[in-house]
Amino acid sequence: MKVAHNLPCMLPLLPVPSLLLLLPRPRTSEQGSAIMKTILILGAGLSASSMIRYLLNASKEQGWSLRIVDRDLERVEKLVDGFSEAKALSFNALDRAQRIDEIQNSDLVISMLPARFHIEIAQ
């Protein structure tokens, strides 16, 4: 368990100035290499669009399932249009009760929310 800003964190986290990566349930193959199948992206604003396009374009080849959350469902639906490996979601990512199931069912969580929310998302 890692600690961020002297607050205990229940999930491992890798902070980057405007990006937070959470690895809630690391899985490995029989050979011991990491498996990443379900990627949850919190926030689909302008700063996330290039990363989302990259992940969408690589998703089929890599076998990734993308779950993209934003308060503007229409924006996410436009982003994932034509990508069967992606699902558009809309809920309040700052509400723990609304996000916890999605986080627990993901192999990688990428928060593209403003940095001031990263600690709350990681708890």
Disulfide bonds with the S-S distance in Angstrom:
none
